[in-house]
Amino acid sequence: MNFTVSQSVNHVNISICSDKFIDHLAFEFKKLLLRLPKQVEYILDFSKVKYMNSSGLGMLLVLREYNGADEIPIKLVNCRNSIRSELDRACFHRLFTIT
């Protein structure tokens, strides 16, 4: 599995276990979301991710819509410089909390 999940009443932690957050993970990611609650704080751990393309950005937008867009913030944590650059280039700092 390319994702590990832990959750509590108020939040869901998703660790991405692949070094690439790209199109081959999209189906698994969407399937995972369908099993998870809405309207909670999501924290995505990018510590293992070395590369992300536009499909990865799209998956983040899918999560944002699934969770209610602006209502509850989504945190992207442990982002490497290369991932942070991709997120900044796409202006995702306006949509997500990035660390």
Wavefront OBJ file of the C-alpha trace (Angstrom):
o trace
v 0.000 0.000 0.000
v 1.245 3.467 -0.879
v -0.481 5.235 2.012
v -0.736 4.696 5.746
v -3.582 6.258 7.669
v -4.205 7.028 11.303
v -7.230 8.900 12.503
v -8.950 10.275 15.543
v -12.241 12.065 16.040
v -10.957 15.424 14.770
v -8.241 14.632 12.270
v -6.811 12.179 9.768
v -3.086 11.642 9.158
v -2.099 10.269 5.761
v 1.528 9.327 5.168
v 2.524 8.942 1.559
v 4.790 5.879 1.463
v 5.939 6.280 -2.142
v 8.821 8.488 -3.232
v 6.639 9.782 -6.096
v 3.211 11.353 -5.736
v 2.094 10.918 -9.339
v -0.675 9.538 -11.535
v -0.174 5.859 -10.702
v -1.370 6.625 -7.146
v -4.527 8.506 -8.157
v -6.946 5.578 -8.134
v -5.672 4.271 -4.797
v -5.810 7.775 -3.288
v -9.399 8.378 -4.410
v -10.428 4.936 -3.176
v -8.790 5.719 0.183
v -10.695 9.000 0.511
v -14.024 7.239 0.126
v -13.300 5.321 3.349
v -12.351 8.426 5.326
v -14.512 11.028 7.071
v -15.277 14.472 5.700
v -15.089 17.776 7.533
v -12.035 16.882 9.643
v -8.503 18.203 9.679
v -6.302 16.333 7.212
v -2.537 16.150 7.620
v -0.548 14.714 4.708
v 3.008 13.657 5.457
v 5.308 14.154 2.457
v 8.532 13.077 4.196
v 9.163 10.197 1.746
v 8.072 12.045 -1.393
v 10.895 13.191 -3.660
v 8.865 13.988 -6.773
v 5.366 15.210 -7.521
v 3.800 16.156 -10.853
v 0.513 17.742 -11.886
v -1.353 14.517 -11.063
v -0.150 14.835 -7.478
v -1.356 18.426 -7.392
v -4.690 17.233 -8.753
v -5.021 14.652 -5.983
v -4.553 17.416 -3.428
v -7.362 19.385 -5.059
v -9.585 16.290 -4.964
v -8.909 15.991 -1.226
v -9.675 19.670 -0.726
v -13.025 19.381 -2.498
v -13.856 16.133 -0.707
v -13.225 17.758 2.654
v -15.206 20.939 2.041
v -12.708 23.309 0.400
v -12.088 26.330 2.655
v -14.046 25.170 5.662
v -11.327 23.077 7.326
v -7.609 23.555 6.609
v -5.495 20.772 5.169
v -1.856 20.582 6.238
v 0.956 19.326 4.024
v 3.883 18.527 6.322
v 7.525 17.481 5.956
v 7.763 18.735 2.379
v 11.226 18.613 0.793
v 12.446 21.709 -1.032
v 11.608 20.203 -4.432
v 8.032 19.469 -3.356
v 7.698 22.876 -1.713
v 8.822 24.500 -4.968
v 6.144 22.640 -6.947
v 3.491 23.663 -4.440
v 4.636 27.294 -4.457
v 4.777 27.414 -8.262
v 1.138 26.257 -8.335
v 0.206 28.813 -5.622
v -0.978 26.000 -3.359
v 0.211 27.972 -0.337
v -3.088 29.836 -0.791
v -5.090 26.622 -0.491
v -3.126 24.550 2.035
v -0.942 25.027 5.094
v 2.535 23.868 4.012
v 5.456 23.036 6.283
l 1 2 3 4 5 6 7 8 9 10 11 12 13 14 15 16 17 18 19 20 21 22 23 24 25 26 27 28 29 30 31 32 33 34 35 36 37 38 39 40 41 42 43 44 45 46 47 48 49 50 51 52 53 54 55 56 57 58 59 60 61 62 63 64 65 66 67 68 69 70 71 72 73 74 75 76 77 78 79 80 81 82 83 84 85 86 87 88 89 90 91 92 93 94 95 96 97 98 99
